[in-house]
Amino acid sequence: MGVRLLLARPLPGTVGESRRVTHVFPEPESVPGRLDAYCGASFGVGELELLDGIRGMPCEPCLLLAPPPGGRLDGGAGDG
């Protein structure tokens, strides 16, 4: 089984609208103080909205750098 991924984007008001892109994160084993996206962007608690798929514009560097688990970018969100 590959790395499980999370998809999230900054909440409205935390960054400008043009920077509210969907980032890809490796799922942490415990609740971290910060989440670091594959592109290097780092977010603290309360700065992100978790998504069940890519919404709006994706972060292109995240898409290029993230490993596709089982060939799926959503990490299996919605399965089960």
HTML snippet that shows the backbone in 3Dmol.js (N, CA, C, O; Angstrom):
<script src="https://3Dmol.org/build/3Dmol-min.js"></script>
<div id="view" style="width:600px;height:400px;position:relative"></div>
<script>
const pdb = `
ATOM      1  N   MET A   1       0.846  -1.187   0.000  1.00  0.00           N
ATOM      2  CA  MET A   1       0.000   0.000   0.000  1.00  0.00           C
ATOM      3  C   MET A   1       0.883   1.239   0.000  1.00  0.00           C
ATOM      4  O   MET A   1       1.890   1.282   0.707  1.00  0.00           O
ATOM      5  N   GLY A   2       0.516   2.246  -0.787  1.00  0.00           N
ATOM      6  CA  GLY A   2       1.288   3.466  -0.896  1.00  0.00           C
ATOM      7  C   GLY A   2       0.999   4.432   0.229  1.00  0.00           C
ATOM      8  O   GLY A   2       0.279   4.116   1.177  1.00  0.00           O
ATOM      9  N   VAL A   3       1.566   5.603   0.109  1.00  0.00           N
ATOM     10  CA  VAL A   3       1.352   6.669   1.080  1.00  0.00           C
ATOM     11  C   VAL A   3      -0.080   7.169   0.965  1.00  0.00           C
ATOM     12  O   VAL A   3      -0.566   7.413  -0.139  1.00  0.00           O
ATOM     13  N   ARG A   4      -0.748   7.320   2.081  1.00  0.00           N
ATOM     14  CA  ARG A   4      -2.102   7.879   2.088  1.00  0.00           C
ATOM     15  C   ARG A   4      -1.972   9.396   2.055  1.00  0.00           C
ATOM     16  O   ARG A   4      -1.179   9.977   2.796  1.00  0.00           O
ATOM     17  N   LEU A   5      -2.754  10.031   1.193  1.00  0.00           N
ATOM     18  CA  LEU A   5      -2.655  11.473   0.991  1.00  0.00           C
ATOM     19  C   LEU A   5      -3.869  12.208   1.520  1.00  0.00           C
ATOM     20  O   LEU A   5      -4.980  11.680   1.553  1.00  0.00           O
ATOM     21  N   LEU A   6      -3.627  13.443   1.932  1.00  0.00           N
ATOM     22  CA  LEU A   6      -4.690  14.371   2.296  1.00  0.00           C
ATOM     23  C   LEU A   6      -4.691  15.487   1.274  1.00  0.00           C
ATOM     24  O   LEU A   6      -3.636  15.894   0.788  1.00  0.00           O
ATOM     25  N   LEU A   7      -5.871  15.981   0.949  1.00  0.00           N
ATOM     26  CA  LEU A   7      -6.022  17.135   0.079  1.00  0.00           C
ATOM     27  C   LEU A   7      -6.659  18.245   0.897  1.00  0.00           C
ATOM     28  O   LEU A   7      -7.655  18.025   1.587  1.00  0.00           O
ATOM     29  N   ALA A   8      -6.086  19.431   0.819  1.00  0.00           N
ATOM     30  CA  ALA A   8      -6.611  20.556   1.589  1.00  0.00           C
ATOM     31  C   ALA A   8      -6.214  21.854   0.908  1.00  0.00           C
ATOM     32  O   ALA A   8      -5.258  21.913   0.134  1.00  0.00           O
ATOM     33  N   ARG A   9      -6.978  22.888   1.222  1.00  0.00           N
ATOM     34  CA  ARG A   9      -6.616  24.219   0.720  1.00  0.00           C
ATOM     35  C   ARG A   9      -6.785  25.207   1.858  1.00  0.00           C
ATOM     36  O   ARG A   9      -7.540  24.956   2.798  1.00  0.00           O
ATOM     37  N   PRO A  10      -6.080  26.335   1.775  1.00  0.00           N
ATOM     38  CA  PRO A  10      -6.193  27.343   2.822  1.00  0.00           C
ATOM     39  C   PRO A  10      -7.636  27.844   2.945  1.00  0.00           C
ATOM     40  O   PRO A  10      -8.345  27.993   1.950  1.00  0.00           O
ATOM     41  N   LEU A  11      -8.044  28.095   4.170  1.00  0.00           N
ATOM     42  CA  LEU A  11      -9.378  28.642   4.418  1.00  0.00           C
ATOM     43  C   LEU A  11      -9.498  30.047   3.852  1.00  0.00           C
ATOM     44  O   LEU A  11      -8.496  30.755   3.748  1.00  0.00           O
ATOM     45  N   PRO A  12     -10.711  30.468   3.481  1.00  0.00           N
ATOM     46  CA  PRO A  12     -10.904  31.845   3.016  1.00  0.00           C
ATOM     47  C   PRO A  12     -10.401  32.832   4.072  1.00  0.00           C
ATOM     48  O   PRO A  12     -10.646  32.662   5.267  1.00  0.00           O
ATOM     49  N   GLY A  13      -9.708  33.845   3.619  1.00  0.00           N
ATOM     50  CA  GLY A  13      -9.200  34.876   4.516  1.00  0.00           C
ATOM     51  C   GLY A  13      -7.806  34.608   5.064  1.00  0.00           C
ATOM     52  O   GLY A  13      -7.181  35.513   5.618  1.00  0.00           O
ATOM     53  N   THR A  14      -7.299  33.371   4.920  1.00  0.00           N
ATOM     54  CA  THR A  14      -5.952  33.080   5.411  1.00  0.00           C
ATOM     55  C   THR A  14      -4.883  33.437   4.386  1.00  0.00           C
ATOM     56  O   THR A  14      -3.748  33.754   4.744  1.00  0.00           O
ATOM     57  N   VAL A  15      -5.253  33.384   3.112  1.00  0.00           N
ATOM     58  CA  VAL A  15      -4.378  33.799   2.005  1.00  0.00           C
ATOM     59  C   VAL A  15      -5.271  34.475   0.964  1.00  0.00           C
ATOM     60  O   VAL A  15      -6.496  34.390   1.058  1.00  0.00           O
ATOM     61  N   GLY A  16      -4.684  35.132  -0.009  1.00  0.00           N
ATOM     62  CA  GLY A  16      -5.460  35.719  -1.095  1.00  0.00           C
ATOM     63  C   GLY A  16      -6.138  34.624  -1.917  1.00  0.00           C
ATOM     64  O   GLY A  16      -5.645  33.497  -1.961  1.00  0.00           O
ATOM     65  N   GLU A  17      -7.250  34.935  -2.562  1.00  0.00           N
ATOM     66  CA  GLU A  17      -8.019  33.945  -3.322  1.00  0.00           C
ATOM     67  C   GLU A  17      -7.177  33.209  -4.361  1.00  0.00           C
ATOM     68  O   GLU A  17      -7.366  32.012  -4.578  1.00  0.00           O
ATOM     69  N   SER A  18      -6.252  33.916  -5.001  1.00  0.00           N
ATOM     70  CA  SER A  18      -5.445  33.259  -6.035  1.00  0.00           C
ATOM     71  C   SER A  18      -4.485  32.231  -5.441  1.00  0.00           C
ATOM     72  O   SER A  18      -3.947  31.404  -6.177  1.00  0.00           O
ATOM     73  N   ARG A  19      -4.259  32.264  -4.127  1.00  0.00           N
ATOM     74  CA  ARG A  19      -3.362  31.310  -3.470  1.00  0.00           C
ATOM     75  C   ARG A  19      -4.129  30.197  -2.758  1.00  0.00           C
ATOM     76  O   ARG A  19      -3.517  29.368  -2.085  1.00  0.00           O
ATOM     77  N   ARG A  20      -5.454  30.163  -2.892  1.00  0.00           N
ATOM     78  CA  ARG A  20      -6.267  29.102  -2.279  1.00  0.00           C
ATOM     79  C   ARG A  20      -6.310  27.877  -3.185  1.00  0.00           C
ATOM     80  O   ARG A  20      -7.375  27.467  -3.646  1.00  0.00           O
ATOM     81  N   VAL A  21      -5.151  27.306  -3.428  1.00  0.00           N
ATOM     82  CA  VAL A  21      -5.057  26.133  -4.288  1.00  0.00           C
ATOM     83  C   VAL A  21      -5.125  24.871  -3.435  1.00  0.00           C
ATOM     84  O   VAL A  21      -4.865  24.909  -2.232  1.00  0.00           O
ATOM     85  N   THR A  22      -5.474  23.764  -4.065  1.00  0.00           N
ATOM     86  CA  THR A  22      -5.528  22.486  -3.372  1.00  0.00           C
ATOM     87  C   THR A  22      -4.129  21.895  -3.286  1.00  0.00           C
ATOM     88  O   THR A  22      -3.501  21.596  -4.302  1.00  0.00           O
ATOM     89  N   HIS A  23      -3.650  21.732  -2.053  1.00  0.00           N
ATOM     90  CA  HIS A  23      -2.334  21.151  -1.797  1.00  0.00           C
ATOM     91  C   HIS A  23      -2.480  19.682  -1.454  1.00  0.00           C
ATOM     92  O   HIS A  23      -3.550  19.230  -1.045  1.00  0.00           O
ATOM     93  N   VAL A  24      -1.392  18.940  -1.624  1.00  0.00           N
ATOM     94  CA  VAL A  24      -1.355  17.519  -1.308  1.00  0.00           C
ATOM     95  C   VAL A  24      -0.382  17.321  -0.144  1.00  0.00           C
ATOM     96  O   VAL A  24       0.734  17.840  -0.156  1.00  0.00           O
ATOM     97  N   PHE A  25      -0.827  16.558   0.865  1.00  0.00           N
ATOM     98  CA  PHE A  25      -0.052  16.316   2.079  1.00  0.00           C
ATOM     99  C   PHE A  25       0.025  14.816   2.351  1.00  0.00           C
ATOM    100  O   PHE A  25      -0.943  14.096   2.102  1.00  0.00           O
ATOM    101  N   PRO A  26       1.156  14.336   2.856  1.00  0.00           N
ATOM    102  CA  PRO A  26       1.164  12.955   3.335  1.00  0.00           C
ATOM    103  C   PRO A  26       0.355  12.914   4.630  1.00  0.00           C
ATOM    104  O   PRO A  26       0.470  13.814   5.461  1.00  0.00           O
ATOM    105  N   GLU A  27      -0.463  11.874   4.806  1.00  0.00           N
ATOM    106  CA  GLU A  27      -1.267  11.780   6.022  1.00  0.00           C
ATOM    107  C   GLU A  27      -0.344  11.530   7.210  1.00  0.00           C
ATOM    108  O   GLU A  27       0.421  10.566   7.202  1.00  0.00           O
ATOM    109  N   PRO A  28      -0.404  12.386   8.234  1.00  0.00           N
ATOM    110  CA  PRO A  28       0.461  12.192   9.400  1.00  0.00           C
ATOM    111  C   PRO A  28      -0.044  11.036  10.265  1.00  0.00           C
ATOM    112  O   PRO A  28      -1.225  10.692  10.227  1.00  0.00           O
ATOM    113  N   GLU A  29       0.862  10.444  11.043  1.00  0.00           N
ATOM    114  CA  GLU A  29       0.489   9.352  11.936  1.00  0.00           C
ATOM    115  C   GLU A  29      -0.199   9.857  13.195  1.00  0.00           C
ATOM    116  O   GLU A  29      -0.963   9.124  13.823  1.00  0.00           O
ATOM    117  N   SER A  30       0.066  11.109  13.569  1.00  0.00           N
ATOM    118  CA  SER A  30      -0.574  11.724  14.731  1.00  0.00           C
ATOM    119  C   SER A  30      -0.946  13.152  14.358  1.00  0.00           C
ATOM    120  O   SER A  30      -0.604  13.621  13.272  1.00  0.00           O
ATOM    121  N   VAL A  31      -1.635  13.835  15.242  1.00  0.00           N
ATOM    122  CA  VAL A  31      -2.066  15.206  14.958  1.00  0.00           C
ATOM    123  C   VAL A  31      -0.865  16.140  15.116  1.00  0.00           C
ATOM    124  O   VAL A  31      -0.362  16.328  16.223  1.00  0.00           O
ATOM    125  N   PRO A  32      -0.408  16.723  14.005  1.00  0.00           N
ATOM    126  CA  PRO A  32       0.768  17.604  14.059  1.00  0.00           C
ATOM    127  C   PRO A  32       0.364  19.053  14.342  1.00  0.00           C
ATOM    128  O   PRO A  32      -0.800  19.426  14.198  1.00  0.00           O
ATOM    129  N   GLY A  33       1.344  19.856  14.745  1.00  0.00           N
ATOM    130  CA  GLY A  33       1.113  21.286  14.917  1.00  0.00           C
ATOM    131  C   GLY A  33       1.046  21.999  13.572  1.00  0.00           C
ATOM    132  O   GLY A  33       0.384  23.027  13.427  1.00  0.00           O
ATOM    133  N   ARG A  34       1.746  21.433  12.594  1.00  0.00           N
ATOM    134  CA  ARG A  34       1.767  21.988  11.245  1.00  0.00           C
ATOM    135  C   ARG A  34       1.717  20.846  10.237  1.00  0.00           C
ATOM    136  O   ARG A  34       2.178  19.736  10.504  1.00  0.00           O
ATOM    137  N   LEU A  35       1.149  21.145   9.079  1.00  0.00           N
ATOM    138  CA  LEU A  35       1.161  20.196   7.965  1.00  0.00           C
ATOM    139  C   LEU A  35       2.013  20.797   6.852  1.00  0.00           C
ATOM    140  O   LEU A  35       1.854  21.964   6.495  1.00  0.00           O
ATOM    141  N   ASP A  36       2.912  19.992   6.312  1.00  0.00           N
ATOM    142  CA  ASP A  36       3.781  20.436   5.221  1.00  0.00           C
ATOM    143  C   ASP A  36       3.359  19.739   3.935  1.00  0.00           C
ATOM    144  O   ASP A  36       3.354  18.511   3.846  1.00  0.00           O
ATOM    145  N   ALA A  37       3.004  20.549   2.941  1.00  0.00           N
ATOM    146  CA  ALA A  37       2.600  20.016   1.641  1.00  0.00           C
ATOM    147  C   ALA A  37       3.835  19.560   0.871  1.00  0.00           C
ATOM    148  O   ALA A  37       4.959  19.943   1.194  1.00  0.00           O
ATOM    149  N   TYR A  38       3.612  18.743  -0.143  1.00  0.00           N
ATOM    150  CA  TYR A  38       4.723  18.269  -0.966  1.00  0.00           C
ATOM    151  C   TYR A  38       5.470  19.413  -1.635  1.00  0.00           C
ATOM    152  O   TYR A  38       6.661  19.283  -1.916  1.00  0.00           O
ATOM    153  N   CYS A  39       4.796  20.533  -1.898  1.00  0.00           N
ATOM    154  CA  CYS A  39       5.447  21.673  -2.541  1.00  0.00           C
ATOM    155  C   CYS A  39       6.310  22.475  -1.576  1.00  0.00           C
ATOM    156  O   CYS A  39       7.072  23.342  -2.003  1.00  0.00           O
ATOM    157  N   GLY A  40       6.199  22.192  -0.261  1.00  0.00           N
ATOM    158  CA  GLY A  40       6.973  22.923   0.734  1.00  0.00           C
ATOM    159  C   GLY A  40       6.155  23.919   1.527  1.00  0.00           C
ATOM    160  O   GLY A  40       6.634  24.434   2.538  1.00  0.00           O
ATOM    161  N   ALA A  41       4.930  24.209   1.099  1.00  0.00           N
ATOM    162  CA  ALA A  41       4.065  25.129   1.856  1.00  0.00           C
ATOM    163  C   ALA A  41       3.723  24.480   3.193  1.00  0.00           C
ATOM    164  O   ALA A  41       3.482  23.275   3.261  1.00  0.00           O
ATOM    165  N   SER A  42       3.704  25.279   4.252  1.00  0.00           N
ATOM    166  CA  SER A  42       3.444  24.782   5.597  1.00  0.00           C
ATOM    167  C   SER A  42       2.257  25.537   6.189  1.00  0.00           C
ATOM    168  O   SER A  42       2.144  26.754   6.045  1.00  0.00           O
ATOM    169  N   PHE A  43       1.369  24.790   6.860  1.00  0.00           N
ATOM    170  CA  PHE A  43       0.148  25.379   7.409  1.00  0.00           C
ATOM    171  C   PHE A  43      -0.037  24.936   8.848  1.00  0.00           C
ATOM    172  O   PHE A  43       0.268  23.798   9.206  1.00  0.00           O
ATOM    173  N   GLY A  44      -0.543  25.853   9.671  1.00  0.00           N
ATOM    174  CA  GLY A  44      -0.815  25.551  11.066  1.00  0.00           C
ATOM    175  C   GLY A  44      -2.252  25.129  11.287  1.00  0.00           C
ATOM    176  O   GLY A  44      -3.069  25.111  10.366  1.00  0.00           O
ATOM    177  N   VAL A  45      -2.537  24.792  12.525  1.00  0.00           N
ATOM    178  CA  VAL A  45      -3.880  24.374  12.929  1.00  0.00           C
ATOM    179  C   VAL A  45      -4.877  25.490  12.605  1.00  0.00           C
ATOM    180  O   VAL A  45      -4.622  26.662  12.884  1.00  0.00           O
ATOM    181  N   GLY A  46      -6.006  25.116  12.018  1.00  0.00           N
ATOM    182  CA  GLY A  46      -7.056  26.081  11.718  1.00  0.00           C
ATOM    183  C   GLY A  46      -6.845  26.893  10.455  1.00  0.00           C
ATOM    184  O   GLY A  46      -7.598  27.833  10.202  1.00  0.00           O
ATOM    185  N   GLU A  47      -5.841  26.556   9.654  1.00  0.00           N
ATOM    186  CA  GLU A  47      -5.583  27.298   8.422  1.00  0.00           C
ATOM    187  C   GLU A  47      -6.052  26.570   7.166  1.00  0.00           C
ATOM    188  O   GLU A  47      -6.035  27.144   6.077  1.00  0.00           O
ATOM    189  N   LEU A  48      -6.474  25.305   7.308  1.00  0.00           N
ATOM    190  CA  LEU A  48      -6.818  24.493   6.138  1.00  0.00           C
ATOM    191  C   LEU A  48      -8.233  23.954   6.192  1.00  0.00           C
ATOM    192  O   LEU A  48      -8.792  23.720   7.263  1.00  0.00           O
ATOM    193  N   GLU A  49      -8.799  23.763   5.009  1.00  0.00           N
ATOM    194  CA  GLU A  49     -10.071  23.053   4.868  1.00  0.00           C
ATOM    195  C   GLU A  49      -9.739  21.744   4.173  1.00  0.00           C
ATOM    196  O   GLU A  49      -9.219  21.744   3.057  1.00  0.00           O
ATOM    197  N   LEU A  50     -10.041  20.615   4.839  1.00  0.00           N
ATOM    198  CA  LEU A  50      -9.798  19.304   4.252  1.00  0.00           C
ATOM    199  C   LEU A  50     -10.822  19.046   3.163  1.00  0.00           C
ATOM    200  O   LEU A  50     -11.989  19.413   3.298  1.00  0.00           O
ATOM    201  N   LEU A  51     -10.387  18.418   2.094  1.00  0.00           N
ATOM    202  CA  LEU A  51     -11.238  18.180   0.928  1.00  0.00           C
ATOM    203  C   LEU A  51     -11.315  16.692   0.618  1.00  0.00           C
ATOM    204  O   LEU A  51     -10.420  15.926   0.974  1.00  0.00           O
ATOM    205  N   ASP A  52     -12.399  16.288  -0.050  1.00  0.00           N
ATOM    206  CA  ASP A  52     -12.519  14.892  -0.461  1.00  0.00           C
ATOM    207  C   ASP A  52     -12.072  14.689  -1.904  1.00  0.00           C
ATOM    208  O   ASP A  52     -12.198  13.593  -2.450  1.00  0.00           O
ATOM    209  N   GLY A  53     -11.555  15.737  -2.513  1.00  0.00           N
ATOM    210  CA  GLY A  53     -11.029  15.702  -3.868  1.00  0.00           C
ATOM    211  C   GLY A  53     -10.485  17.077  -4.209  1.00  0.00           C
ATOM    212  O   GLY A  53     -10.618  18.014  -3.421  1.00  0.00           O
ATOM    213  N   ILE A  54      -9.886  17.200  -5.356  1.00  0.00           N
ATOM    214  CA  ILE A  54      -9.340  18.498  -5.763  1.00  0.00           C
ATOM    215  C   ILE A  54     -10.491  19.447  -6.051  1.00  0.00           C
ATOM    216  O   ILE A  54     -11.397  19.125  -6.820  1.00  0.00           O
ATOM    217  N   ARG A  55     -10.451  20.598  -5.440  1.00  0.00           N
ATOM    218  CA  ARG A  55     -11.458  21.645  -5.636  1.00  0.00           C
ATOM    219  C   ARG A  55     -10.741  22.897  -6.119  1.00  0.00           C
ATOM    220  O   ARG A  55      -9.694  23.266  -5.586  1.00  0.00           O
ATOM    221  N   GLY A  56     -11.296  23.536  -7.109  1.00  0.00           N
ATOM    222  CA  GLY A  56     -10.651  24.732  -7.633  1.00  0.00           C
ATOM    223  C   GLY A  56      -9.341  24.365  -8.313  1.00  0.00           C
ATOM    224  O   GLY A  56      -9.221  23.308  -8.932  1.00  0.00           O
ATOM    225  N   MET A  57      -8.384  25.234  -8.189  1.00  0.00           N
ATOM    226  CA  MET A  57      -7.088  25.058  -8.844  1.00  0.00           C
ATOM    227  C   MET A  57      -6.180  24.183  -7.992  1.00  0.00           C
ATOM    228  O   MET A  57      -6.052  24.429  -6.793  1.00  0.00           O
ATOM    229  N   PRO A  58      -5.549  23.173  -8.570  1.00  0.00           N
ATOM    230  CA  PRO A  58      -4.592  22.364  -7.801  1.00  0.00           C
ATOM    231  C   PRO A  58      -3.236  23.061  -7.723  1.00  0.00           C
ATOM    232  O   PRO A  58      -2.899  23.882  -8.576  1.00  0.00           O
ATOM    233  N   CYS A  59      -2.474  22.729  -6.705  1.00  0.00           N
ATOM    234  CA  CYS A  59      -1.087  23.177  -6.604  1.00  0.00           C
ATOM    235  C   CYS A  59      -0.273  22.279  -7.531  1.00  0.00           C
ATOM    236  O   CYS A  59      -0.093  21.095  -7.247  1.00  0.00           O
ATOM    237  N   GLU A  60       0.210  22.828  -8.618  1.00  0.00           N
ATOM    238  CA  GLU A  60       0.924  22.016  -9.599  1.00  0.00           C
ATOM    239  C   GLU A  60       2.190  21.369  -9.043  1.00  0.00           C
ATOM    240  O   GLU A  60       2.442  20.200  -9.334  1.00  0.00           O
ATOM    241  N   PRO A  61       3.005  22.087  -8.248  1.00  0.00           N
ATOM    242  CA  PRO A  61       4.178  21.411  -7.678  1.00  0.00           C
ATOM    243  C   PRO A  61       3.795  20.220  -6.786  1.00  0.00           C
ATOM    244  O   PRO A  61       4.479  19.196  -6.797  1.00  0.00           O
ATOM    245  N   CYS A  62       2.708  20.349  -6.015  1.00  0.00           N
ATOM    246  CA  CYS A  62       2.256  19.220  -5.192  1.00  0.00           C
ATOM    247  C   CYS A  62       1.893  18.028  -6.066  1.00  0.00           C
ATOM    248  O   CYS A  62       2.258  16.893  -5.760  1.00  0.00           O
ATOM    249  N   LEU A  63       1.178  18.287  -7.147  1.00  0.00           N
ATOM    250  CA  LEU A  63       0.781  17.191  -8.033  1.00  0.00           C
ATOM    251  C   LEU A  63       1.989  16.494  -8.651  1.00  0.00           C
ATOM    252  O   LEU A  63       1.982  15.278  -8.845  1.00  0.00           O
ATOM    253  N   LEU A  64       3.022  17.267  -8.958  1.00  0.00           N
ATOM    254  CA  LEU A  64       4.233  16.690  -9.557  1.00  0.00           C
ATOM    255  C   LEU A  64       5.061  15.898  -8.543  1.00  0.00           C
ATOM    256  O   LEU A  64       5.693  14.903  -8.898  1.00  0.00           O
ATOM    257  N   LEU A  65       5.058  16.339  -7.285  1.00  0.00           N
ATOM    258  CA  LEU A  65       5.933  15.743  -6.279  1.00  0.00           C
ATOM    259  C   LEU A  65       5.279  14.649  -5.439  1.00  0.00           C
ATOM    260  O   LEU A  65       5.981  13.822  -4.857  1.00  0.00           O
ATOM    261  N   ALA A  66       3.964  14.628  -5.366  1.00  0.00           N
ATOM    262  CA  ALA A  66       3.263  13.651  -4.525  1.00  0.00           C
ATOM    263  C   ALA A  66       3.259  12.274  -5.175  1.00  0.00           C
ATOM    264  O   ALA A  66       3.038  12.155  -6.380  1.00  0.00           O
ATOM    265  N   PRO A  67       3.503  11.237  -4.385  1.00  0.00           N
ATOM    266  CA  PRO A  67       3.425   9.882  -4.936  1.00  0.00           C
ATOM    267  C   PRO A  67       1.960   9.470  -5.077  1.00  0.00           C
ATOM    268  O   PRO A  67       1.201   9.590  -4.115  1.00  0.00           O
ATOM    269  N   PRO A  68       1.547   8.995  -6.239  1.00  0.00           N
ATOM    270  CA  PRO A  68       0.149   8.559  -6.378  1.00  0.00           C
ATOM    271  C   PRO A  68      -0.060   7.191  -5.743  1.00  0.00           C
ATOM    272  O   PRO A  68       0.468   6.197  -6.239  1.00  0.00           O
ATOM    273  N   PRO A  69      -0.828   7.124  -4.643  1.00  0.00           N
ATOM    274  CA  PRO A  69      -1.061   5.824  -4.007  1.00  0.00           C
ATOM    275  C   PRO A  69      -2.022   5.001  -4.854  1.00  0.00           C
ATOM    276  O   PRO A  69      -3.173   5.392  -5.048  1.00  0.00           O
ATOM    277  N   GLY A  70      -1.572   3.909  -5.339  1.00  0.00           N
ATOM    278  CA  GLY A  70      -2.430   3.066  -6.161  1.00  0.00           C
ATOM    279  C   GLY A  70      -2.910   3.780  -7.413  1.00  0.00           C
ATOM    280  O   GLY A  70      -3.935   3.412  -7.987  1.00  0.00           O
ATOM    281  N   GLY A  71      -2.164   4.812  -7.843  1.00  0.00           N
ATOM    282  CA  GLY A  71      -2.549   5.547  -9.032  1.00  0.00           C
ATOM    283  C   GLY A  71      -3.691   6.536  -8.842  1.00  0.00           C
ATOM    284  O   GLY A  71      -4.250   7.040  -9.817  1.00  0.00           O
ATOM    285  N   ARG A  72      -4.044   6.819  -7.567  1.00  0.00           N
ATOM    286  CA  ARG A  72      -5.166   7.733  -7.284  1.00  0.00           C
ATOM    287  C   ARG A  72      -4.666   8.932  -6.505  1.00  0.00           C
ATOM    288  O   ARG A  72      -3.961   8.774  -5.508  1.00  0.00           O
ATOM    289  N   LEU A  73      -5.022  10.127  -6.944  1.00  0.00           N
ATOM    290  CA  LEU A  73      -4.603  11.334  -6.247  1.00  0.00           C
ATOM    291  C   LEU A  73      -5.416  11.632  -4.999  1.00  0.00           C
ATOM    292  O   LEU A  73      -4.991  12.436  -4.169  1.00  0.00           O
ATOM    293  N   ASP A  74      -6.589  10.995  -4.846  1.00  0.00           N
ATOM    294  CA  ASP A  74      -7.413  11.296  -3.676  1.00  0.00           C
ATOM    295  C   ASP A  74      -7.104  10.376  -2.498  1.00  0.00           C
ATOM    296  O   ASP A  74      -7.736  10.491  -1.448  1.00  0.00           O
ATOM    297  N   GLY A  75      -6.162   9.484  -2.653  1.00  0.00           N
ATOM    298  CA  GLY A  75      -5.787   8.591  -1.568  1.00  0.00           C
ATOM    299  C   GLY A  75      -6.890   7.636  -1.148  1.00  0.00           C
ATOM    300  O   GLY A  75      -6.829   7.052  -0.067  1.00  0.00           O
ATOM    301  N   GLY A  76      -7.903   7.474  -1.999  1.00  0.00           N
ATOM    302  CA  GLY A  76      -9.005   6.579  -1.668  1.00  0.00           C
ATOM    303  C   GLY A  76     -10.120   7.264  -0.913  1.00  0.00           C
ATOM    304  O   GLY A  76     -10.985   6.589  -0.355  1.00  0.00           O
ATOM    305  N   ALA A  77     -10.128   8.596  -0.877  1.00  0.00           N
ATOM    306  CA  ALA A  77     -11.195   9.321  -0.168  1.00  0.00           C
ATOM    307  C   ALA A  77     -12.544   8.893  -0.716  1.00  0.00           C
ATOM    308  O   ALA A  77     -12.743   8.815  -1.928  1.00  0.00           O
ATOM    309  N   GLY A  78     -13.447   8.621   0.176  1.00  0.00           N
ATOM    310  CA  GLY A  78     -14.781   8.223  -0.221  1.00  0.00           C
ATOM    311  C   GLY A  78     -14.957   6.727  -0.367  1.00  0.00           C
ATOM    312  O   GLY A  78     -16.081   6.252  -0.532  1.00  0.00           O
ATOM    313  N   ASP A  79     -13.854   5.966  -0.308  1.00  0.00           N
ATOM    314  CA  ASP A  79     -13.965   4.510  -0.391  1.00  0.00           C
ATOM    315  C   ASP A  79     -14.496   3.969   0.928  1.00  0.00           C
ATOM    316  O   ASP A  79     -14.261   4.551   1.988  1.00  0.00           O
ATOM    317  N   GLY A  80     -15.190   2.888   0.858  1.00  0.00           N
ATOM    318  CA  GLY A  80     -15.544   2.193   2.071  1.00  0.00           C
ATOM    319  C   GLY A  80     -16.896   2.394   2.486  1.00  0.00           C
ATOM    320  O   GLY A  80     -17.315   1.852   3.508  1.00  0.00           O
TER     321      GLY A  80
END
`;
const viewer = $3Dmol.createViewer("view");
viewer.addModel(pdb, "pdb");
viewer.setStyle({}, {cartoon: {color: "spectrum"}});
viewer.zoomTo();
viewer.render();
</script>
